[in-house]
């Protein structure tokens, strides 16, 4: 027996524990801290711009060629894209969890390179970007100023030039971007009326600028090879690129024979402006440069945020006078507070467990032994986490919290048995410890292996859910392994050092507790006798519980991850179709006033022209409401649900726009909201208006469904637009090139990128476009002229006309099919699983050719739900097979396995009554309950088998084992139950996940303790009786 060595050599046992603890302490300081493990699917984003192009043109000329090449890239999960009327193309490729992001980016880049030759030249000139990126914003830095002479354009460019570049170099940062970036550009605001009077066309202006604003490489004087007498070498400097608006204004567009010139400033207003005016950001109604930090999917969020803040503190020393910064949007605040809350819970649980052990053992020395086992097991686990490349996150910390009640069990079993032998056999301490270890070594190893057997199938689960299960189970498994090593080495050594018959005398003032335990044991013994004598009726009672557990398992609503109060909420704003950006900014001002009066809010960040759900568009906007600290929002009125309700009530009543207030997804990077994400697909490539009709019908039906609420979509196919109808025959008859017509329209109505200029040590674009007054309505087409092959100016109105039409501003694809996104929530009293089921039911009525897919968190929830039954089945099977191997019996394990439905009944009943979803955390708790309930049952069945082998009747063996193990079972159960109490009553940041896990485990363990201690002796009695009857029937004598 291994324990004999350490009983004789206690210092050896102490050294082992000290080494384990030191390794854990060193690892603890090196482990990264994050909200979750690396479970967000890696993403690679492809971005391209086609200036002036409509959404359909971008879809056909940019999106489709790239998608066709990228589709099916190694380890891809799905691909989605969007094309907008501002000429932007965004394609995001999602990869399986665990995919190397660097390799994924290279693979996508290679596929994009194959598509680039087929893209329009205007797109390739501006470049096609391929970046690895997270879809969730880690934090946002706001630059602002109270000085009137510092405007939004200056703030944006300062942020781009001096803030984003150093932040982008920080390890773990995928990108640092200015949302609504207004990069400097030399804007040439053309006046078509003056151009027409002077007989100038857009192509002439373009050619003149390309000729005169160019890089000049003038060479050198005396450069080699040179004459032998050459003594010096001189570089030639020449005026190449222009720099200032004045210099651009002097560009010669036409030189007349009389010596006079037509210059650019004769036909245009030139200014140093912004390349893009479509998006504007404000902080509390004040101009701001909103710098958004995106982290890499495999980066340590808290470390990245810490590094960003430290870098910003240094950069702030160089900010211009009057410019300040703040970081109101910081998702790591929630991460840090959640981790802090779990750590507090950890210490509370340790204190409660030690208190329970003390009350049961009623002796300081005896209490010290399991108390030492707790930190050794927990701290030592960090060393194994380091070896497994894990992080300190909510999942691993939850594993440690629940492990507290488990790791103390083995030490309690040792102490309790040593104490019993000292009282009954009056042996010297070392002999008593040796005898005690001979009795409990088998059960300790068996219960440890059973717990490990429960978690073995978890290691083979794929995807996000598998990673969550895996980190939780591996953490507990390592803690339990260390606990078992302690129980076989440290605990017996400490018993031999600290205990003796004299030292084991209980503390007198705890005598009432001892009497209570003794009386409880006596009552329990009588109840067991009562149950065993009425085996038939009690078996029926057990069957009813089993059936009830199955019914509850089907009836409890399902979910993925509970919604959390993360300290901020998003506001999605959509104005009527084709609304101008000025109207959108006015609406955001009104919303800002509402937020200003909200008692739970501190700041409001508004971004006009962009939405997380609707994408870029003049009628879209994004708002971020920053809430007060959790400690300042302890009342229900200031809670997340009440805050969203108040904001929705006021904003929904606004006639100017459709406004949605929603909570961000609990797992960053999985979607944009905490609700479901449904993708309606048109597999036959029909007109967008048909897709919109089907979509609107589905949204209407969904909002009538009792399980669903706030179901909406931002897709519109009836946005007022104009179609340019060109009389091609007439154009060619008059000698007008179609390309000249198109470039004139692009330059005047859209914008035309000419070339570049240098300023402030940066390179910026030269862009020309008509003045606002010449592109406000269709009648302005009369101002535009093109030159024919005879040199005459032809009015564009004679060759083309604008017809009003309806169409989409944004076109989306999901897995190459044209798609529309539908978002929504489960109605009050229903779960996300109910909402998904309802949408699937409604989708069954879709017309032919229309299909659907799930994305984001909804996709993961469905995959997790499909795996859960298999997971639980395999966990039970592994436990059963292990018990078969241990007991050399196919039937005895059923007396242990039967305890599992009892724990499931308690857990599911609590979830059902309280109204908590059966989510990932609840399922993790259920997996643990399989191991804990069987562990409790093993303690009884193991001793019952020994008693039966010693010659006692089945009845006596069952009742004797139950009575003998009652105290230890009660002590371990109380330790575990009280250890999870802090989870059950959790509040503040991250409370949703803690409560889900705590309630499941607490209720399940209570049921396993109460019902298990009563019914497991009965199960043993029934199974053993059946075994012996079968043996008698099949024996040769019979």
N, C-alpha and C positions, 0 to 999 in steps of 0.2 A: 504493500500500500504506500503510495507516494507521500501521504501526509506524515508518516512516521519519521521520514528524514527531517522534515521541517519542525516537527514537535521536538526532536532532539537537537536541531540546529535552528533556533528561532531567528538568529541574526541573518542567516542565509535568506529566509523568507522576507525579512525586512529589507534587505538589499534589493531583492527582485522588485518589490513594490516601489522602493525609492527610485530605481532606474526607470520603471514604467512611468512614474509620476514626472520625473525630470524630462523624459522624452516628450511627454504630453505638454509640459509647460513651455519647452522650447518651440514645439510645433504650433502651439496656440498663438504665439507672437508672430509667426510667419504665415499663418493661414490667411487667405484673403477673406473679406467680409462682403456678402452680397445678399440680396433679398431672396433669391432662389438659386438653385444650381443652374448650370448652363443648359437651359431647357428651351430657350427661344430659338425657333428655326433660323439658321443663318440666312441672310438675305443679300442678294447682289442686285443693285439698282442700275438700270441703263437709262440715261437721260439724253435727249436730243431736242433741238429747237429748229423749227422751220418758220422764220419770221413771216407774219401776214397770212399764213395758211389756216384754213378752217379745220375743224375737228375731223371731218371726213377725209380731207386731203392728207392730213397727218396720218390718219389711220391707214389709208391705202398706200401711201408712199414711204412711210417710215416704220410704223408699228408692224404691219404684216411682214415685210421682208425680214426684219430682225427677229420677230417671234418664230417664223418658220425655221430659221437657222438655230435659234437658241433652244427651241422646244426639244425636250428629251435629253438635255445635258445631264451628265452623270450626277446621281443622287438628288435630282430635282423632285420636289413634292408637287408643286403647282406653280403656274406663272400667271400673273395678271398685269394688265396695262391700262393706260388711259391716254387719250389724245384730246386736246382742248382747242377751243377757238382762238387762243392766243399763240397757237403754233407749237405748244410744248408736247413732247412725247415722253411718257414715263413708263418703264417696264420694270417690274420687280419679280425676280426669280426666288422662290422659297425652296430651301434645301432641307433635307432630313436632319434631325438633331444629331450632332456629333460630326457632321461634315466639316472638313478643314476649310475655313473661309478663304484662305489664300489660294488653295487649289481650285475652289469653286469660282473665285473671281477670274483666275487664269483661264479656266475652261469656258466661262461665259465670254471673256474678252476674245478668245480665239474664234468662237462662234460669231460674235458681232463683226469681227474682221472679215468674215466670209460674206456678210450682208452689206458691208459698206460700199462696195463698188456699185451696187444697185440703188443707192440712196441719192436723192437730189443733191446737186452741188452746193446749194445754199446750206444744207444740213451738214455736209462733210466739212465745209469751210469753217463752221462754228464748232465743229468737233462733236463726237459722240462719247459721252462719259460713261465709264463702267466702274462702279465703286461698291465695295462691301459696306453694308450699312444696317443699322437697326432702325426700325420704323418708329420707335418710341423716342421722344425727346428726353434726355437725361436731366438737363437743367437749361434755364434760359437766363442770359445776362442782358440787362437793359441799360443802355447808355442814354442819358437825357441831359438837358440843359435848361436853365431858367432864363438864359439870355436870348433876346429876340434875334440877334445876328447869327445865331447858330441854329441852322435849320435841319430838317430830317435828312437831306441829301448829304450834308457835311457829316452828320453823326454816322450815317450808314457807311460812307467811304472811310471815315476814320476807323470804324469797327472792322471793316474789311481789310484795310491796309496794316493796321497795327494791333488788332485784337485777335482776329480769326487765325492768322498765320502762326503766331506762337502757341495758341491753344490747340491748333490742329496737329502740332508736333508732339503733343503730350501722349505718352503711351496709353493705349486703350481708347483713344478718341478716334472714331471713324471719320467724323467731319465736324467742323465748326463753321456754321453758316449764318448769315444775316437773313432772317425771314423777311421777305419783302425788300430784298437788297436793291438799293438805288445807286448802282455803280455809275461813276462819272462817265459821261459820254459827250462828245462834241455834237450837239444837236443842231442840225441845219433845217430850220423851219421855213420851208419853201412857200413862196406866194405864187400860186398858179396864174393869177391874173397878170402879174408883171412878166412872168415867163412867156405867157401867150402874146403880150404886147411886144415883146422883144424877139419873138419867134424862136424861143429856146425849148428844147425837149429835156425830159428827165435823163435820157441816155447821154446827152451832151454834158449835162452837169456831172453825171457819174464819171464819164471819161476824163473830164478836166480834173476832177479831184484825184482820180487814180493816177493821172500823169504827174500832177504837181505836188501831191502829198505822198511821197515815196521815200524809201530808204536809198541813200546814195552811197555807193562804195567807189570813191573817186581815185583810189589807188595811192601810189607813192612816187616821189622823185628820188632817183638814185637807187631804187631797189635792185637787188641782185636778179639776174646777172647784170653787172654794170661795167663801165670802163675802168681800167686799172687806176686811172687818175681820180676816180670818184672818191671824195673824202667824207661826204655826209649823205644821210638818208632822211627824207622828210615825208611825213604822212600828209595827205591832202584832206582837209575838212571842207565839206560843202553843205549848204542848207538843203536838207532833205525833207524829213517830216515836219509839218507845221505843228505849232504848240498852242497858241492862244486863239481866242475867237477873232481877234483883230487880224492875225496872220491868215486865218482861214477866209476871212472876209475879203482879203485881197486876191484870192484865187481868181485867175483869169478864165472866164468861161468862154468868151469869144473875143478875138482881136480883129477889129475892123481895119480896112485898108487905109482909112484916114488917120490911123494912129490912136484912135480911142478904143477903150476896152469896156466890155461888160464883165463886171466882177461879181463874185458870189454875193457880196453884201448888197448888190443892186436888186437881187431877186429873192433874198432869204434873210431871216433873222438868225444870227448865230449866237449860241450861248453854251457855256459849260453846264450842262444839265444832267439828267439821269437817263440811263439806257432803258429803264422800264419804270413806268408810273402806275402800273396796274395794282400794286400791293402797297398798303400803308400800315405801319404799326404805331400803336400808341400805348403808353403806360399811364393809367389814371387820367385819360383825356389829354395827355401831353406827348408831343413827338418823341419817338424813341427809336433807337437801333436795337432790334431784338435779336441777339446772338444766341442761336440754339446749338447746344452740344449734343451730338449723337455719339453713343458709345458703340464699340465693336461688340458683337454678340457674345464673345468669349471673354470680355473685359470685366474687371472688378469694379462695379459701379461706384462703390463708396470711395475706393482709392482714386478713381478717375475724377470724381467730384472734388475730393480733397486737393488733388494736384491742380485742377482748374482754378479753384478758389485761391490757392497759394500763388499761382501764376498771375491771376487777376490782381491780387494785392500788390504785386510788384509792378504790373503794368499801370496800375492806378496812379503811381507816383509820377508818371509821365503824361497823364491826361491833360489836355489843354485847359486853360482857365475857364471856369464855368461849366465844364463837363463832369458829370458824376456817373456812378454806376450803382446798380443794386441787383440782387439775385432773388426776386420774389418767387420764381418758379423753380423749385428744386425737388425732384422726386426722391433724392437720397435722404431727405429729412424724414420721410415716411419709413424708408428702409432702416435708418439708424434708430428711430424711435421704436419701430417694431422689434428690432434686435434687442434694444435695451429692455423693452417690456418682457420679452421672453427670458432674458438673463435674470431679471428680477423674479420672474415666475420660477426660474430654476432654483434660485436661493430660497424662495418661499417653500418650494416643494421639499428641498433638503431639510429645512427646519421642521416642517410638519412630519416628515418621515422619521427624523431623529426623535421627535417628541413621542410619536406612536411607539417606537421601539423602547424608549425609556419607560413609558407607562406600562408596557407589557412585561419588560424584563425587571423593572423596578430596582435597578442596580446600575450605578454609574459606571463601574468597570465593565460590566457586560454590555452596556449601551455603547461604550467606546469602540468596541470591536466592529460592529456593523457600521458605525459612524465613520471609521477610518476607511472602510471598504468603499464608501460612496465616492470620495474625491479621487481615490486611486483609480477606480473604474472609469469615472467620467473624464478626468484629466488625461488619463492614459489613452482614451479613445481618440484624442486629438492627434496623437502620433500616427495612428492608423489612418485617420482622415488625410493627413499630409501624404502618407504613402500612396493613398488612393487618388490623390490630386483633387480632393474635395475642397469645398470652402465652408466657412462658418456662415450658414444661412438658416432661414426659418425651418427648413425641413430637418437639417441635422440637429439643430437646437431642440426641435420638438422631440426628436429621437432621444436626446439626452434627458429631457424633462421626464419622458415616460420611462426611461431606463432607470431613473432613481428608484422607483418602487420595485424594479426587477432585480437590480444589482444588490439591493439590501436583503433580498430573499434568501440567497444562498448562505450569507453570514448568519441570518436569523435561524435558519435550519440547523446550522452547526451549534450556535449558542444554545438554542432551545433543547437540543438533544444532549449536549454536555451538562446542562443544568439538570435535566431529568435524571441522567445517570448518576450524577453527584448526589442527588436526593435519595434515589432508590437503592443504588448499589454501594454507596459510601466508599468508593474507590479513591486512591490517590489521584491527584489532578492529571498527571500525564497518562495514567492508565485509563482514566475516565475519558480523556480526550481521544485517546487511541481507539477505545471501544466505540465512542460516539462516531468517529470518522469511519470506522468499519461499517457502521450501519447506514450512514448518510452519503458516503462517496458515490454509491450506485445511483441513488435518486438525484443527486446533484448533477452528475454527468448526464443522466437520462433527461432531466428537465432542460438542461442546457442544449442538448442535442435536439430535443423536440422543438425548442424555440428556433434553433438554427434551421431545422427542417421546414418550419413554416415559411421562412424567408428565402429558401433556396429558389423556388419558382420565380420569385420577384426579380431575381438577377437576370432572367431571360426575357423580361418584358421589353418591347421596343418602344421608341418614341418618347414624347414628353412625359406621359403618364408613367412609363417604365422607369424613367430617370428619377422622378419624384419618389416612387415606391422604393427604388433601389437605394437612394441615398438615406432614406429613413431606415430601411431595414438593415443596411450595412452598418450604420451608426449604432443601432441597438445591438446588432450581433457582436460587434467588437466590444461594446460595453459589457455584454453578457459573458463573452469569452474571458475578459479580464476578471470579471466578477467570479467566475468559476475557478480561475487560477488562484485568485485570492482566497476563495473558500477552501481550497485544497492545500494552500500553503500558508498564507498570512493569518487567516482566522484561527486554525488550530494552534499555530505558534503563539498568537496573542492569548488564546485561551489558556495555554500552558503557562504563560508568563503572568497573566493578570488575575486568573480565576483560581479559587480554591473554595472548599466548603464554607469556610468562615466568611470569605469575601462575597459569597453569593447570597448572603442574608439580604432580604428585601428591605427597602426603606420603609420605616414604620408608617409614615404619613400616607404612603401609597397602599396601605393594607386594604382599604375599601375597594380599590380597583381590583386587587387580587381576588377578594371575596366575590366581586362581580363576575370576574372571569371564571372562577370555580363554579359559581352557581349557573352561569351560562353553559358551561361544559356539561353540568349535570342535566340541565333542561334539554340541551341538545341531544344528549345520550338517550333520554326518554323519548324524544321526538323520533330519533332514528329507529328505536325499537318499534314505535307506533307505525312508522312507514313500512318497515320491513315485514311486519305482520299483516299488512294490508297491501301486499305487492300488486294485486290485480287492479284495485281502484287507483292506487298511486301511479301505476303504469299508464292508465287511461289519462290521468292528469298530465303526465309527462308528454303523452302523444298530443294532447290539446295544445300544450305550449309549443311543441314542434310545429304543428299546423299553423298556429298563430304567428310564429316567427316567419314562416314562409309567406303568409299573407301580408304581413307587415313589410317584408323585403320587397314585395311587388307594389305595395301601396305607397311607401314613402317616396316623395318626389325626388328626382335625381338632379344633380347639378355637377358643375366642374370645379370651380373654385369660388368661394363666397365673395361677394362684393365687399370692398374695404373702403373706409374713409381715409383717403390718401392725402387729405389736406388741400385739395383743389378739385374743381369740376370744370368740364368743358362746356362751351356754349357754341352750338352750330346754328348759323344764321343763313337763311336763303330768302332773298327778296324776289319779287315777281320776275318772270323771265325777261331778259334783256335789260334789266335795270342798270343804270350807269353807276360807276364807282362812287360818284358824289353822293348819290342816294344811299348807297351802302354805308358810307362813312357817317352820314346823318343818323342812320338807324343805330350804328354802334355807339354813337354819342348818347342816344336815349337809353340804350342798354347800360352804358357806363353809369348814367345817373341812377338807374335802378340798383345796380350793384353797390354804388356809393352809400345807399341807404340801407343795405342789407347788414343786419347786426353781426352776422357770423363771418363777414368778408373783410379783408384788409386791402387787397389790390385787385386791379382788373387790367389784363393785357388784351388789347384788341388788335386783330390783324384783318384789315379789309382787303378783299380780293382773293382770299384763300380760305379753304375749309378743309378740315381733316376728313370729312365724309364726302363733300361735293367736289373737292379739288379746287383748282384755280378757276376764277370766274369773277366778272365784275359785280355779280349779284350775290356772291358768297362771302362769308366772313367767319372768322374763328374768334372766340372769346375764351379766356382762361380766368376763372374766378379763383383767386387765392384766398383760402380760408384761414381763420385765426388758429393759433396753436391748439392742439387737442385739449390741453389743460384749461384753456379758456372757453371750451365748448363742451362742458360736462353735462349740461341740461339737454333734455330732449328737444327743446325749441331751437337750440343751436346745433343740433346734430345734423348729419349729412342728409338724411331723408327729409327732415323738415325744411332744411335750406333749399334743397332741390325743388321741393313742393312750392315754397314761397316764390322762388325765382321763376319757375315754370308758370305759376298762376299769373304773375305780372307780365312776363314776356309773351306768353301765349295770347294774351289779350291785345297785343300790339297789332294794328291793322296793316302796318308797313311791310311785315315780313313773317315768315314761318320760322320760329325759334325753338330749338330743342336744347334742353339742359341735361347732360348725362355724366355719369361717373366714368372715369377711365377704367380700362380693363385691369383686373387685379394682378395679372402677370404682364409686365411690360413687354411690348413687342408682339403680343398676341391680339391683333385687331386694334380697333380704335375706341371701342366702348365696352361696357360691361354686359351689354345685351347680346342678342344673337346676330350673326352675320350670314345672310342668305344671298346666294348669287343665282339670279334667274338667267338662263342661257338660251340664246337663239341658235340652234344647231344648223339652221338652213340659210343663214345670212340674209334674212328679209329686211325690209325697210325699217329704220329705227322707230317709225311711228307705230308699226304693228307691235314691236316689242313693248313700246310705251303703253299701248292699249291693254295688252295682257298683264303687264306690270300693275297698272292702275286697278284692274279688276282683282288681282291677287291681293294688293294692299287693302282694298276695300273689304274683301272677304275676311282678311286677317284681323282687321280692326273690329269686325263683328263677332269674332271668336272669343268665347269667355276666357280662354287661357292666355290671350295676348293683349297687349296694350302698347300705345305709342308706336305703332308700326308705320314706318314711312320710308320713302326713297327720295333721293335728290335727283334722280334721272328724269330729264324732260326732253321730249322730242318735238314740242310745239313752241319752241322759243322763236320769237319773231326774228327773221333774218331776211337778206336780200340775195337773189340769184342774178348773177351777171350773165345776160344773154348777148353773145357777140355774133354779129352777122359776118360769118367768116368769108362768105362769097364776096360780100361788098368790100371787106377789108383787103382781100387779095386783089380785087379789081382795081382798088385805088392805090395799090402798091404799098400797103401798110403791113409790116411784119407783125404777126401775132405776138411774138416775143416782146416787141416794143409796147404793145397794149398791156400785156401782163406786168411788165416791169414798171410801167407808168402807174398802174393801179397799186402795185405793191409799195412803191415809193411814196405815193401821195396819201393813200388810205391806210396802209399798214406802216411799214418802215423798211428802209433799205440800208443794209450794212455795206458801207463803201470800203473802208480800210481802217487803219489804226493810227493813233498818235500817242506820243509819250508825254507824260506829265507826272510830277511828284514821284519820280522813279518807278512809275508803273506804266503799263500799256493799256490804253482804252480804245473804244470803238468810235468811229465816225459814222453817224447815222443821219439819214435825211428823211424828212416826212413833211407833209403839208401842214400849214398852220391850222389850228383847231377850227377856225371860222370857215375853212374851205373843205371840211370833211365831217360836217355835222348832220347832213341829210342827203337823200338821193339827188336832189336838185344840184348839188355841188359838182356833179359829174360834168356839168357844162363848162367848168373852169379848166378841164384837162384836155391837152392836145398831144397828138403824136405826129412825127414827121414821116412822110411817105418817101418813096424812092426818087421822087422828082424834087425833093427838098421843100415841099409845101407842108404847112401845118394843117392837120385834119382834126376837127373837133371830135372828141371821143363819143359825144352823144349821137353822132351820125353813124357810128359803128356798133354801139353797144347801148343797152338799157338795163336798168335794175328793176326786177320784179320781186314783190314781197312774197316770201315763203315762210314756212315753219320748219324748224329742224332742231337737232340737239346742239348744245354748246360743248358737251363732253361725250365721248364714246369710250366705253370700257370693254375690255376683253378679259375673260377668265378661261385659262387653258385653251386659248386661241379663238374660242367662240365669243361673239359679241354678247355682252352681259349687262345686267343692271343689278345694283346692290340694294338689298332691302335690310334695314335694321329695325330692331324693336326690342321690347322687354316682355317678360312674363307678367301677367296680370297679378294683382294682389292675391295672395293665397295659392299661387301656382309657382312652380320651379322652372328653371331654365330648361330642364329635361322635358317638362310639359309643353313649353313653348316650341321646342324643336319638333316634338311629336305633332303638335298642331300644324306647324308649317309644312311638315312632310305630308300630313293628311290633306291639306289644301292643295299642295303641289301635285297630288295624284290626279287632280282635275284639270291640269294644264292642257292646252291644245297640243295637237301633234306637232313635233318638231321643237318643242320647248322642254328643256330639262332644267335641273338645278344642281348646285353644288353648295357645300358649306366651306367657310373660310374662318381663319382666326381661331378664337377660343371655341366656337361652336364645333369646328372640325375636330379639335382635340377632345372635346367632351364626348362626341360620338364614338371616337376611337377608344377613349377610356372606358366608356360604358360597355363596349363590345368585349373588352379585355377583362373586366371585373369578374364576371361569373367564372371564366376560365382560371383566373388568378386564385379565387377562393377555392375552387374545386381542386386545383393542383396543390394548394397549401394543405388542405385536409387530407388529400391522398398521400402526400409525403409524410405527414404526421402518422397516418395509419400504417404505412409501410415500415416506418422506423419502429413503431410499437410492435408490429408483427415480428420484426427481427429481434427486438429486445425480449419479448415475452415468449417467443417461439410458439405463437398461437395466432390463428386467424380470427378468433372470436373475442378474446379478452380485450383487444384494443377498442372494441365497440363500446365498452363501459367507460373508456376515457373519451372517445370521440363524441359520445352522446352529450358531453358537457358543452360542446360548441354551440348547438342550437339554443341552449339556455342563455349564453352570453349574447348571442345574436338577438334573441327575443328582447332582452333588456335594452340593448343599444337601439334597436329599431323602434321599440315602443317609445323611448325617450325622444327620438328624432320625430316620430309621428305626432306625438302630443305637443311638443314644443314648436313644431313647424320648421325644423331645420332640414335642409336638403341633404340627401345622401351624396355628398360631394367627395372630392379626392381625399380631403382630410378625414372625413368620416370613414371612407374605405380603408385608409391607412390604419385607422383605429380598429377597424374590424379585423384586419389581418393580424394585428397585435393581439386582439382578443382570442383569436384561434389558439395562439401559443399560450396565453395566460390562463385560459380556461382549462386547456389540457394539462398545463403544468400543475394547477390546483388539483385536478382529478388524479394525476399520477401519484401525488403524495399520499392519497387515500388508497388507491388501487394497489400500489406497490406494497404497502404495509398489510393490506388485506390478503394479498397473495402469500406473504410470508406467514401470516397467522394461519391461513388455511393449510399451508405446507407443514406447519408445526402441529397439525392434528385437530385444530378447532373446526367446528361446523361452519358452513357457509354463513349462517346467520350470525354466529359469534365472531367470525373473522371480519365480516362487514361492519358490525357494530363496534367491535374493538378497535379496528383501524380508524374508523371515523372519530371515535372519542380520543384516541391517542394523537391524531394529527390535527384535531380541532383548534388547539391553541396556536400551532404554527401557521395553519391555514388562515386563521382569523388575523394573526399578527401581520402576515405578508399581504393579506387583502386590505387591511386597514392602512398599511403603509402605502400601498399602491393607490388606493382610493383617495386618501388625503393628499398624496403627492400630485394628483391631477386636479385637485380643487381650485388652485389658482388659475388654471386654464378655463375652468367652467365659468368663473366670475370675472373674466378678463374684461377690461374696458380700454378705450384709447386706440392708438395706432395698432393695426393688425389684430384687433379683437375678434373679427369674424372668423378667421382661421383657427384661432386658439379655442374659441367657444365650440366650433364644430368638432374639433378633435377631442376636447375635454369632455363634452357631454356624451359623445359616443363611448369613449373609454370608461368614463365613470359609471354610466348606466349599465354598460355591458359587464363590467367587473363586479358591480353590486349584485347583478343577477347571477353571475357565475359563482359568487361567494354564497349568497343566500340559497338560491335554488340548487347550486352545484353541491354544496356540503350536505344538503338534504337528500338529493336524488342520486348522486354518484354511488353511494353505498348500495342503493336499490339497483342501479344499473349493474354493478358488480355482482350482486346477488343473483339477478336474473340471468346474466350471461354465464356465470360459473355453474349455476344449476343446470342450464341448458347443455353446457359442455359436458358435465359429468353424466347427464342422462344419455347423451349421444355416445359417450365412451362406453357406458354400460351396455347400450343396445348393440354396439358394433364389436364388443369384445368376443373372443373365441368361445368363452364359456357359455355365453348367451345363445 
